Amino acid sequence: MYPLALLRLLLCTLLLACAPQQAWAHAQLFATSPVEGAVLDGAPNVVSLEFNEPVTPLAVKLIGADGTALDVLDQTSGGASVVVSLPETIGEGTQVLSWRVVSTDGHPIGGSLVFSIGHATGSADLIPASDPTVIWLLWASKALFFVALLVGVGGAVFRSIADVPRQARRVSVGLSIVGVLLVPATLGLQGLDALGLTLSSLFDSNVWRAGWSTSYGATAFVAGLAFAVSLPALLLRSGRNVSIVGLAAGALAALSLSLSGHASAAEPQWLTRPAVFLHITGILIWIGALLPLWILLREKSDISDRALASFSRVIPFAVAPLMLSGLVLAGIQMGAPGPQWLSPYGFILGAKLTLLIAPFALALANRLWLTRPALAGETRARLGLRRSIATEALIVLVILGLVAGWRFTPPPRALAEISEPVVTAEPIMTHLMDDTMMAMVTISPGSAGPVRLDITLTDFDGEEVAAQSMTVTLSAPDLGIEPFKREAVQTDDGWLIDAITIPLAGAWLIDMDVRVSRFLLKKLRGEELIP
């Protein structure tokens, strides 16, 4: 019952990781200008989106108050700061800027920014960010892609080390052909996911352009070469040239997976990309040997003995960099211990590491206690090796399914960038006044970012002034930020704006409209330098 319970637990973890949800990726949105929900006096010339790393825009649309969608992708520049130039013909009411960008790891992220001009109106309905069918197909195709790469190309790599039986070669050839077909399939699904489109849009040229524009485009191209190169390495007669071709196919496969993904995109890339390359190389040598050895060990022969002996000599040089690079990548991806470790990415990594204990333990036991007796001709030892190899293969299949789920989860290091505590700046107090009234405004914390405004109204004798309503408008002309306003709410201690974002440091104008009575509106103005 225990293995069945473990399998159910792993399946639940995988389902949670791949279930349709918000499109998480490495890139994270930090700030926008105008801020979310802002009510502006006039239409801004540009809208900016600030990310924690450079991104490439894939789709940007401006949806007006009447529901009309305008494609503004051509007016959008990429980078860590995405700037969208808006048309001059924007009308009043609520506008929605719907955007999708791709980060350096090849994974898309999408969202929308809602702001209003003049006054707020009802916003138009937005298209869902991701199609569940596309997500599931993308996960399944990626899992099968990994199997084809590790068993198909891995078989070609093993043939450069030892003889591969005909049955194993047929399986590897078949999987390499499947891999060649999967490359365009995964690329198209990547484009659909990047643009947030449904499966019916698969043959849209924009979908394929979007797929190629992500870093996965490079992965798909090089992986396609790896599958193609592996075929002659598996089909031609054994020899030195076949060994060279098999090693070349393995190098291309390892290179392909080092060109995209969370781990490869992490900094410092001079460390992470070579680490991914070494990690995949070790996996190819290990996994690529399982099927040939399982078939060869059915009976004792010179070919099976040579293959087992060759694998036994080579595997330590594959496992050592595999484990070392895995520890390096896990340390970088997980970041410092914190709440972000309890994330879907962390759960998948934990499940993967737990599962890896068994095959590593089996591999060690095989080397210490079964390999030598098997080479000596002991039938029981050869049978034990075959059972061990079959168990390793089944566990690896589950691990590959889990790894494919990483495509839909952000690494904890990315979450830490937006959740790690920062030193809170001291509040800033500023005074606005006219000839009869004074407003003391406390900005907490006293720095750019999300703040709260506490406001007290008094006359020049320090007596509290009653008011019916209050509106605060912030603007930063020197920074190119148009005015945006918020309604203050009255509290026992005065007036409060609980959530407002000052996106950039610099000089900010504060305009306050105070409705003292039905017939009297007081206007106060001041300027404050926000660090």
ROKE-410037 format. One record per residue (C-alpha): x, y, z; residue in three letters. Coordinates in steps of 0.001 Angstrom, whole numbers, padded with zeros to 6 digits, always signed. Layout:
BEGIN
X  Y  Z  Ala
...
This chain:
BEGIN
+000000  +000000  +000000  Met
+002865  +002399  +000711  Tyr
+004093  +002698  -002923  Pro
+000500  +003288  -004054  Leu
+000024  +006018  -001444  Ala
+003310  +007629  -002465  Leu
+002268  +007566  -006118  Leu
-001052  +009224  -005253  Arg
+000752  +011941  -003279  Leu
+003105  +012630  -006176  Leu
+000195  +012731  -008618  Leu
-001618  +015284  -006435  Cys
+001530  +017420  -006306  Thr
+001808  +017272  -010081  Leu
-001859  +018153  -010589  Leu
-001559  +021158  -008288  Leu
+001548  +022353  -010081  Ala
+000013  +022086  -013543  Cys
-003544  +023169  -012749  Ala
-004669  +026321  -014582  Pro
-003676  +029309  -012503  Gln
-002098  +032700  -012757  Gln
+000756  +032674  -015286  Ala
+003771  +032669  -012998  Trp
+007249  +033074  -014447  Ala
+010637  +034303  -013382  His
+009936  +037944  -014320  Ala
+007866  +039864  -011774  Gln
+006066  +043182  -012177  Leu
+007254  +045680  -009564  Phe
+005512  +048960  -010396  Ala
+003417  +050739  -012999  Thr
+002876  +054312  -014066  Ser
+000112  +055295  -013762  Pro
-000581  +053142  -010740  Val
-003329  +050542  -010733  Glu
-006779  +052127  -010382  Gly
-005563  +055707  -010841  Ala
-008044  +058373  -011975  Val
-006170  +060865  -014166  Leu
-007201  +064379  -015119  Asp
-005959  +063860  -018667  Gly
-004748  +061086  -020938  Ala
-001093  +060132  -020359  Pro
+001344  +060048  -023255  Asn
+002908  +056775  -022118  Val
+002301  +053911  -019721  Val
+005303  +052197  -018130  Ser
+005605  +048747  -016542  Leu
+008630  +048102  -014314  Glu
+009948  +044520  -014076  Phe
+012737  +042925  -012078  Asn
+014523  +041844  -015273  Glu
+014441  +042665  -019010  Pro
+011395  +041314  -020838  Val
+010182  +041239  -024436  Thr
+006600  +042363  -025204  Pro
+004495  +039738  -026989  Leu
+001011  +041262  -026986  Ala
-000143  +044685  -025779  Val
-003713  +045946  -026217  Lys
-005496  +049039  -024946  Leu
-009176  +048377  -024256  Ile
-011241  +051546  -024026  Gly
-014328  +052313  -021983  Ala
-016527  +051261  -024926  Asp
-014817  +047861  -025163  Gly
-012852  +048676  -028311  Thr
-009439  +046964  -028325  Ala
-006465  +048719  -029924  Leu
-003237  +046814  -030645  Asp
-000324  +048953  -029399  Val
+002440  +046329  -029603  Leu
+004271  +048323  -032288  Asp
+004288  +051334  -029951  Gln
+005839  +049319  -027098  Thr
+009523  +049095  -026196  Ser
+010966  +046205  -024182  Gly
+013501  +045959  -021390  Gly
+013292  +046073  -017616  Ala
+011065  +049129  -018125  Ser
+008373  +048463  -020738  Val
+007111  +051756  -022160  Val
+003855  +051893  -024138  Val
+003195  +055023  -026212  Ser
-000533  +055733  -026196  Leu
-002531  +057304  -029038  Pro
-003753  +060875  -028666  Glu
-007366  +059891  -029302  Thr
-008036  +058156  -025972  Ile
-011454  +059071  -024630  Gly
-012629  +059488  -021070  Glu
-013538  +056603  -018804  Gly
-011827  +053443  -017629  Thr
-009027  +052049  -019792  Gln
-007469  +048587  -019561  Val
-003944  +047940  -020799  Leu
-003743  +044181  -021358  Ser
-000180  +042920  -021748  Trp
+001844  +039743  -022110  Arg
+005633  +039659  -022054  Val
+008249  +036914  -022051  Val
+011132  +036809  -019594  Ser
+014696  +035728  -020264  Thr
+013910  +032170  -019157  Asp
+011420  +031842  -022012  Gly
+008309  +031817  -019839  His
+005471  +034293  -020456  Pro
+003805  +036487  -017876  Ile
+000642  +038487  -018429  Gly
-001589  +040956  -016686  Gly
-003599  +044120  -017077  Ser
-003388  +047674  -015810  Leu
-006645  +049506  -015128  Val
-006726  +053309  -014995  Phe
-009336  +055951  -015723  Ser
-009333  +059311  -017456  Ile
-011605  +061973  -015981  Gly
-013817  +059497  -014164  His
-014139  +055750  -013635  Ala
-016561  +053664  -015695  Thr
-017148  +049940  -016063  Gly
-014200  +048146  -017645  Ser
-014504  +045743  -020550  Ala
-014232  +042007  -020013  Asp
-010763  +040585  -020587  Leu
-009821  +037382  -022360  Ile
-008521  +034759  -019876  Pro
-004735  +034787  -019644  Ala
-004273  +031080  -020276  Ser
-006289  +028310  -021911  Asp
-006455  +025191  -019677  Pro
-006323  +022898  -022715  Thr
-003145  +024578  -023937  Val
-001593  +024319  -020470  Ile
-002274  +020599  -020180  Trp
-001082  +019884  -023721  Leu
+002046  +021944  -023098  Leu
+002798  +019991  -019919  Trp
+002191  +016613  -021608  Ala
+004273  +017513  -024659  Ser
+007133  +018785  -022480  Lys
+007095  +015584  -020400  Ala
+007176  +013443  -023557  Leu
+009852  +015745  -024990  Phe
+012070  +015044  -021971  Phe
+011518  +011287  -022317  Val
+012406  +011413  -026022  Ala
+015505  +013473  -025326  Leu
+016840  +011337  -022486  Leu
+016015  +007911  -023935  Val
+016358  +008723  -027642  Gly
+019444  +010933  -027617  Val
+020609  +009243  -024413  Gly
+020662  +005939  -026282  Gly
+022936  +007498  -028905  Ala
+025228  +008735  -026136  Val
+025371  +005267  -024576  Phe
+026275  +003781  -027962  Arg
+029452  +005873  -027886  Ser
+030343  +004011  -024665  Ile
+029160  +000471  -025385  Ala
+027179  -001667  -027817  Asp
+023413  -001091  -027802  Val
+021124  -004064  -028542  Pro
+018852  -003843  -031574  Arg
+015662  -003653  -029486  Gln
+016965  -000689  -027493  Ala
+018151  +001046  -030654  Arg
+014687  +000691  -032205  Arg
+013100  +002303  -029159  Val
+015658  +005128  -029159  Ser
+015228  +005695  -032907  Val
+011452  +005811  -032482  Gly
+011696  +008302  -029631  Leu
+014160  +010472  -031572  Ser
+011671  +010593  -034459  Ile
+008924  +011468  -031972  Val
+011244  +014174  -030653  Gly
+011667  +015652  -034129  Val
+007867  +015875  -034378  Leu
+007507  +017231  -030850  Leu
+009830  +020176  -031497  Val
+007344  +022112  -033695  Pro
+004413  +020942  -031560  Ala
+005912  +022296  -028341  Thr
+006968  +025474  -030141  Leu
+003405  +026114  -031313  Gly
+001995  +025429  -027852  Leu
+004643  +027753  -026402  Gln
+003413  +030484  -028746  Gly
-000216  +029894  -027753  Leu
+000670  +030096  -024076  Asp
+002832  +033163  -024633  Ala
-000052  +035040  -026260  Leu
-002749  +033565  -024020  Gly
-004660  +032142  -027011  Leu
-006748  +028999  -027409  Thr
-005896  +025892  -029408  Leu
-007982  +027124  -032351  Ser
-005347  +029819  -033003  Ser
-002520  +027291  -033448  Leu
-002058  +028055  -037152  Phe
-001963  +031827  -036667  Asp
+001416  +033132  -037870  Ser
+001642  +035405  -034819  Asn
+001596  +032331  -032585  Val
+004660  +030843  -034266  Trp
+006478  +034170  -034261  Arg
+005787  +034461  -030535  Ala
+007072  +030937  -029927  Gly
+010290  +031642  -031812  Trp
+010771  +034984  -030064  Ser
+010986  +033324  -026639  Thr
+014215  +031722  -025479  Ser
+012484  +028366  -025960  Tyr
+012797  +029000  -029701  Gly
+016560  +028485  -029408  Ala
+015991  +025399  -027251  Thr
+013612  +023908  -029817  Ala
+016018  +024552  -032702  Phe
+019055  +022997  -030993  Val
+016979  +020101  -029611  Ala
+015736  +019401  -033134  Gly
+019357  +019193  -034269  Leu
+020124  +016835  -031368  Ala
+017287  +014490  -032363  Phe
+018355  +014574  -036016  Ala
+022032  +013927  -035215  Val
+021124  +011049  -032890  Ser
+019494  +009089  -035731  Leu
+022686  +008241  -037670  Pro
+024419  +007534  -034356  Ala
+021754  +004901  -033685  Leu
+021314  +003521  -037208  Leu
+024869  +003258  -038578  Leu
+027268  +000445  -037814  Arg
+029386  +000781  -034702  Ser
+032679  +002590  -035060  Gly
+034653  +005628  -034027  Arg
+032610  +007972  -036205  Asn
+029374  +006712  -034681  Val
+030770  +007392  -031206  Ser
+031681  +010951  -032190  Ile
+028223  +011544  -033681  Val
+026558  +010145  -030543  Gly
+028585  +012421  -028279  Leu
+027756  +015378  -030543  Ala
+024037  +014576  -030240  Ala
+024383  +014466  -026454  Gly
+026237  +017786  -026386  Ala
+023502  +019396  -028511  Leu
+020801  +017991  -026214  Ala
+022519  +019358  -023106  Ala
+023098  +022694  -024835  Leu
+019439  +022965  -025867  Ser
+018145  +022761  -022299  Leu
+020759  +025244  -021087  Ser
+019401  +027918  -023449  Leu
+016047  +028418  -021678  Ser
+014267  +027728  -018422  Gly
+014267  +029071  -014876  His
+017643  +027644  -013939  Ala
+019490  +028851  -017039  Ser
+018075  +032370  -016739  Ala
+019167  +032771  -013115  Ala
+022161  +034908  -012277  Glu
+025095  +034510  -012475  Pro
+024623  +032936  -015886  Gln
+028327  +032185  -016243  Trp
+027640  +029625  -013508  Leu
+024036  +028540  -014100  Thr
+024224  +027792  -017833  Arg
+027323  +025548  -017564  Pro
+025743  +023935  -014488  Ala
+022593  +023096  -016467  Val
+024769  +021734  -019300  Phe
+026677  +019453  -016907  Leu
+023449  +018434  -015165  His
+021782  +017358  -018412  Ile
+024951  +015638  -019645  Thr
+025077  +013499  -016506  Gly
+021384  +012646  -016821  Ile
+021794  +011663  -020498  Leu
+024617  +009243  -019680  Ile
+022680  +007732  -016782  Trp
+019158  +007506  -018240  Ile
+020357  +006642  -021731  Gly
+021996  +003494  -020364  Ala
+018982  +002084  -018508  Leu
+017072  +000512  -021401  Leu
+020133  -001003  -023181  Pro
+021463  -002479  -019931  Leu
+018049  -003837  -018938  Trp
+017827  -005692  -022261  Ile
+021463  -006849  -022294  Leu
+021313  -008270  -018768  Leu
+018627  -010790  -019688  Arg
+021422  -013221  -020480  Glu
+025173  -013428  -020015  Lys
+027305  -012587  -023061  Ser
+030538  -010844  -023914  Asp
+028562  -007862  -025266  Ile
+026534  -007472  -022060  Ser
+029636  -007865  -019889  Asp
+031545  -005215  -021858  Arg
+028582  -002843  -021749  Ala
+028116  -003271  -017989  Leu
+031844  -002865  -017329  Ala
+032062  +000246  -019532  Ser
+029034  +001803  -017847  Phe
+030461  +001020  -014409  Ser
+033683  +002846  -015307  Arg
+031974  +005894  -016810  Val
+029019  +006495  -014495  Ile
+030997  +008024  -011561  Pro
+032186  +010771  -013927  Phe
+028542  +011475  -014819  Ala
+026982  +011271  -011356  Val
+029557  +013513  -009649  Ala
+028929  +016604  -011854  Pro
+025218  +015724  -011915  Leu
+024947  +015954  -008131  Met
+027273  +018961  -007792  Leu
+025506  +020982  -010483  Ser
+022128  +019999  -009037  Gly
+023096  +021316  -005610  Leu
+024380  +024572  -007133  Val
+021214  +025125  -009172  Leu
+018913  +024218  -006272  Ala
+020735  +026673  -004006  Gly
+020420  +029490  -006540  Ile
+016784  +028764  -007357  Gln
+015582  +028352  -003775  Met
+017427  +031396  -002421  Gly
+017719  +032059  +001291  Ala
+015349  +030069  +003535  Pro
+011999  +031786  +003924  Gly
+008246  +031480  +003355  Pro
+008813  +031413  -000420  Gln
+010233  +027899  -000030  Trp
+006664  +026715  +000648  Leu
+005696  +027283  -002986  Ser
+004660  +024903  -005796  Pro
+008232  +025103  -007112  Tyr
+009577  +024116  -003696  Gly
+007083  +021248  -003411  Phe
+008098  +019906  -006832  Ile
+011789  +020173  -005932  Leu
+011150  +018431  -002614  Gly
+009266  +015618  -004350  Ala
+012035  +015299  -006947  Lys
+014786  +015126  -004322  Leu
+012799  +012603  -002293  Thr
+012323  +010416  -005349  Leu
+015993  +010688  -006307  Leu
+017048  +009074  -003035  Ile
+015821  +005697  -004289  Ala
+017582  +005571  -007698  Pro
+020812  +006953  -006254  Phe
+020684  +004368  -003474  Ala
+019950  +001634  -006014  Leu
+022794  +002801  -008259  Ala
+025196  +002741  -005313  Leu
+024025  -000721  -004260  Ala
+024370  -001960  -007835  Asn
+027940  -000730  -008036  Arg
+029012  -002051  -004635  Leu
+027261  -005420  -004483  Trp
+025776  -006472  -007832  Leu
+028019  -005351  -010699  Thr
+031018  -007551  -009901  Arg
+028940  -010720  -009248  Pro
+026961  -010031  -012433  Ala
+030184  -009786  -014442  Leu
+031264  -013044  -012824  Ala
+028163  -014721  -014245  Gly
+025871  -014897  -011201  Glu
+022307  -015124  -012503  Thr
+020835  -013796  -009271  Arg
+022983  -010634  -009454  Ala
+021982  -010001  -013082  Arg
+018325  -010428  -012170  Leu
+018783  -007994  -009285  Gly
+020363  -005454  -011638  Leu
+017446  -005721  -014079  Arg
+014916  -005196  -011293  Arg
+016889  -002230  -010016  Ser
+017104  -000705  -013507  Ile
+013343  -001135  -014036  Ala
+012651  +000586  -010710  Thr
+015004  +003445  -011594  Glu
+013272  +003889  -014963  Ala
+009791  +004089  -013407  Leu
+010930  +006637  -010827  Ile
+012638  +008695  -013541  Val
+009376  +008835  -015536  Leu
+007579  +010313  -012521  Val
+010431  +012792  -011985  Ile
+010243  +013927  -015627  Leu
+006526  +014577  -015193  Gly
+007290  +016684  -012127  Leu
+010062  +018582  -013916  Val
+007679  +019426  -016769  Ala
+005440  +021052  -014133  Gly
+008211  +023539  -013287  Trp
+007246  +025337  -016480  Arg
+004210  +026747  -014644  Phe
+005779  +027735  -011312  Thr
+008071  +030615  -010296  Pro
+011313  +029707  -008508  Pro
+011493  +030883  -004871  Pro
+014332  +033285  -005761  Arg
+011862  +035210  -007964  Ala
+009271  +035290  -005180  Leu
+011926  +036418  -002706  Ala
+012702  +039428  -004897  Glu
+009207  +040774  -004346  Ile
+008544  +039454  -000837  Ser
+011776  +039901  +001071  Glu
+011483  +042461  +003869  Pro
+012996  +045871  +003341  Val
+014014  +048491  +005839  Val
+011043  +050817  +006268  Thr
+011894  +054467  +005703  Ala
+010900  +057029  +008317  Glu
+007582  +058787  +007571  Pro
+007690  +062136  +005790  Ile
+005509  +064997  +007052  Met
+004585  +067870  +004775  Thr
+002206  +070832  +005121  His
-000246  +072201  +002558  Leu
-001999  +075480  +003234  Met
-003977  +078404  +001890  Asp
-005010  +081620  +003606  Asp
-007355  +079938  +006142  Thr
-006572  +076227  +006360  Met
-003620  +073883  +006808  Met
-003323  +070157  +006048  Ala
-000602  +068080  +007676  Met
+000117  +065065  +005457  Val
+002127  +062115  +006795  Thr
+003527  +059790  +004111  Ile
+004336  +056328  +005505  Ser
+006861  +054982  +004701  Pro
+008759  +057991  +003442  Gly
+010001  +056432  +000209  Ser
+008861  +055491  -003277  Ala
+006552  +052491  -003439  Gly
+003258  +051616  -001727  Pro
+002466  +054225  +000947  Val
-000368  +055459  +003117  Arg
-001362  +059079  +003625  Leu
-002631  +060293  +007008  Asp
-004113  +063790  +006786  Ile
-005150  +066226  +009500  Thr
-007042  +069460  +008699  Leu
-006694  +072445  +011046  Thr
-006951  +076202  +011007  Asp
-004001  +078405  +011979  Phe
-005004  +078226  +015652  Asp
-004654  +074436  +015581  Gly
-008388  +073782  +015743  Glu
-009721  +070881  +013681  Glu
-011555  +071837  +010498  Val
-014560  +069751  +009481  Ala
-014911  +068669  +005859  Ala
-017416  +066698  +003822  Gln
-014977  +065016  +001427  Ser
-011376  +065097  +000308  Met
-009494  +064156  -002857  Thr
-005703  +063994  -003200  Val
-003995  +064207  -006593  Thr
-000332  +063276  -007069  Leu
+001787  +064157  -010094  Ser
+005461  +064356  -011040  Ala
+005921  +066516  -014168  Pro
+009718  +066243  -014058  Asp
+009415  +062453  -014115  Leu
+006822  +062463  -016892  Gly
+004078  +061092  -014631  Ile
+000602  +062502  -015201  Glu
-001721  +063339  -012293  Pro
-003630  +060522  -010601  Phe
-006138  +060980  -007784  Lys
-007503  +059107  -004786  Arg
-010490  +059685  -002534  Glu
-009632  +059976  +001172  Ala
-011844  +058369  +003813  Val
-012637  +059998  +007135  Gln
-011430  +058310  +010337  Thr
-011528  +059174  +014033  Asp
-008068  +060744  +013686  Asp
-008637  +062668  +010465  Gly
-008489  +061508  +006857  Trp
-006784  +058468  +005347  Leu
-005709  +057107  +001977  Ile
-004704  +053598  +002909  Asp
-003213  +052292  -000344  Ala
-001536  +054463  -002945  Ile
+001692  +053890  -004849  Thr
+004361  +056489  -005523  Ile
+006121  +054657  -008367  Pro
+009366  +056647  -008581  Leu
+011597  +058730  -006342  Ala
+011726  +062445  -007090  Gly
+009809  +065700  -006685  Ala
+006046  +065144  -006348  Trp
+003239  +067703  -006442  Leu
+000424  +067141  -003956  Ile
-002923  +068769  -004788  Asp
-005755  +068478  -002311  Met
-009424  +069296  -002940  Asp
-011295  +069717  +000350  Val
-015088  +070021  +000214  Arg
-015771  +072078  +003332  Val
-019443  +072638  +002561  Ser
-021871  +072344  -000298  Arg
-020793  +075719  -001630  Phe
-017139  +075853  -000548  Leu
-014273  +073851  -002107  Leu
-010783  +074575  -000818  Lys
-007710  +073766  -002921  Lys
-004347  +073177  -001247  Leu
-001039  +072508  -002995  Arg
+002462  +071520  -001939  Gly
+005574  +069783  -003187  Glu
+007608  +067055  -001508  Glu
+010814  +065255  -002426  Leu
+010285  +061498  -002131  Ile
+013547  +059506  -001783  Pro
